[in-house]
Amino acid sequence: MPHQHPPSTLPPINRGREGPSSERDRAMADLETKGVVLLDFWVSPFGQRCRIALAEKGVEYEYREENLGDKSPLLLKSNPVHKKIPVLIHDGKPVCESLIIVQYIDEVWPDCAPLLPAEPYARAQARFWADFVDKKIYECGTRLWKLKGEGQAAAKEELIGILKLLEGELGDKKYFGGDAFGFVDIALVPFVSWFYTYETCAGFSVEEVAPKLVAWGKRCMERESVAKTLSDPHKVYEFVGALKKRFGVERAEKERQRRRDKKRAMKAVVLLDFWASPFGQRCRIALAEKGVEYEYREENILGAKSPLLLKSNPVYKKIPVLIHDGKPVCESLIIVQYIDEAWPDRAPLLPADPYARAQARFWADFVDMKFFEYGSRLWKLKGEAQAAAKEEFILILKLLEGELGAKKYFGGDAFGFVDIALAPFVSWFYSYETCAGFSIEEAAPKVAAWGKRCMDRKSVANAVSHPDKIYEMNKSPLLLESNPVYKKIPVLILDGKPVCESLIIVQCIDEAWPDRAPLVPADPYARAQARFWADFVDKKVFDSAKNLLMLKGEAQEAAKEEFIEILRLLEGELGDKKYFGGDAFGFVDIALVPLTTWFYSFETYAGFSVEEAVPKLVAWSKRCLERASFYEYGSRLWKLKGEAQAATKEEFIVILKLLEGELGAKKYFGGDAFGFVDIALAPFVSWFYSYETSAGFSIEEAAPKVAAWAKRSMERESVANAVSHPDKIYEMVGVLKKKFGVE
């Protein structure tokens, strides 16, 4: 079909139908989707990626402009999950999501202008940076024109940081992939026509902050595929202006700024702080408990400190500092006592009785002197020094647990001074456990339960940092060097070269070892579908699931409904197939299956049954957990010899380490409760001795946390009474080896 260019003039945002026959004509046209059809919207940078890719490949296609205010039946039918453009329809089969479409185009028309490099690592890097653009540019750029004042300034700073990272990756190369225009270029170049809007709205110059990136954009514009696709920057600006009027952005932002100015003018209390500081969080909790309005000012503790901080705390030059009516108060426990005394008529934080006050001060001081210091050693040290710090830290926890006793809070029924001193460290528990390999819940169950009670208080929940954010601050130099962009796991290091982001890693593994168990299907359309659903899991499932655990009341109910709807969409895609890809376990299964270990937690927190909501999905998860990954590889350890056995042993140890990674510092795989995954794995504990003896290795050395979990599981009567004695298993294995002629 002929390639019809999108309109070059600005259309109305919500066009109505024209003429009495338009519905019939549209319906007739919708039936004609042979060849290649692109459903798109003229200004969409995501759709423009697809148009550029098709042009680079020289593919003839029909362009169909969508009215996003009144979406066509064909769009809704072709993309029932997201209901958005772009959608590429090839021989009647729809492919959704722009980067997935571009990869599909590259795979269906491989003979012309390759868009992704052939080498697996280079492909992984291209996918990483295209994914980075996908996650960062549009969302941050949108905030530039939607917001004003502080919000816009923060977005501008963030966007400049993003542009500099991209410029660093580009370096002195002609294109992101080198001399050849490719995948990352296609992902980013449509946003070049949005640069004028970003600059005009936020008052800065992209060329000044990222000159190499602007030069790259000009080179891209010399390509016919790009020049004929991208919108005129001034038309984009007009479009954004129309959106701002339509959604009342200017009016709403003026009102928000008016309220912010009014609120700030009323505040006589200022807190100089740093987001992750447990000491500053004490002050925030105390102010919240007292209901005191204050202005929070974030300090750069790792760089240049503000003149106000240096003036307010000239002795220590550190946060937190509370400024009340222009007078500074320093040191967190002193600040908390000051707050209690300055607002004495609200929620007393220290007890009235002098002895009880002295005891409260003693234990708060104990926390101040001991907890942070020994906790820091857990992630700073290694080996014997870390082990000694862990022993000391556990002793500190037990002393605190002894003081807490059976009380609700340290002061009794009322949340108070000692609780405020210790509560901010609850968000550090995960870092301590992960770095030092132990469980606080096992060492001090009453302190762990107290921590959960504290987190139920709004003052604490709003003040303390998320445990994942704290953990990010304490990362290894290797991780920071390997993933300088996101600074997070997982990272696969392949021959010294790092690959980041889990789905990109899985595809890299599939391409680096193509002769073993293919994970992504060979057919381009099936590959695109697998990528779509894996991406859906990545974008939707985990965020929705987190809301189940973090929210309460009506908000949690809404999150539960959303989560169940997501699971039902996945169940619809699974249908009656064994796995998402058919008979073969593959990419989508790998993306989703780790979530199944969390089902019990979701059900317990949100009060519902996953099995009742999506029985086919639960049956699928059971099939996944029955896979040969453990039993089959374990059997091979005693069935095989020589190199084959050695290779199997390596694979088996990898499986153990994967299980150990999922177990983490938890008591059981599902958390505190023995559950589905534990039951699936526990019977194999009695086979451990046979595996070790046959293959000559130690499970305790390879996966100490799994070994410790096994011992805990064996202490349960249900497990101890059900599983066989290891010696009996070993005898049976000996009989089997003779029977099958293994010896």
Secondary structure, 3 states (H helix, E strand, C coil): CCCCCCCCCCCCCCCCCCCCCHHHHHHHHHHCCCCEEEEECCCCHHHHHHHHHHHHHCCCCEEEECCCCCCCHHHHHHCCCCCCCCEEEECCEEEECHHHHHHHHHHHCCCCCCCCCCCHHHHHHHHHHHHHHHHHHHHHHHHHHHCCHHHHHHHHHHHHHHHHHHHHHHCCCCECCECCCCHHHHHHHHHHHHHHHHHHHHCCCHHHHCHHHHHHHHHHHCCHHHHCCCCCHHHHHHHHHHHHHHCCHHHHHHHHHHHHHHHHHHCCEEEEECCCCHHHHHHHHHHHHHCCCCEEEECCCCCCCCHHHHHHCCCCCCCCEEEECCEEEECHHHHHHHHHHHCCCCCCCCCCCHHHHHHHHHHHHHHHHHHHHHHHHHHHCCHHHHHHHHHHHHHHHHHHHHHHCCCCECCECCCCHHHHHHHHHHHHHHHHHHHHCCCHHHHCHHHHHHHHHHHCCHHHHCCCCCHHHHHHHCCCHHHHHHCCCCCCCCEEEECCEEEECHHHHHHHHHHHCCCCCCCCCCCHHHHHHHHHHHHHHHHHHHHHHHHHHHCCHHHHHHHHHHHHHHHHHHHHHHCCCCECCECCCCHHHHHHHHHHHHHHHHHHHHCCCHHHHCHHHHHHHHHHHCCHHHHHHHHHHHHCCHHHHHHHHHHHHHHHHHHHHHHCCCCECCECCCCHHHHHHHHHHHHHHHHHHHHCCCHHHHCHHHHHHHHHHHCCHHHHHHCCCHHHHHHHHHHHHHHCCCC
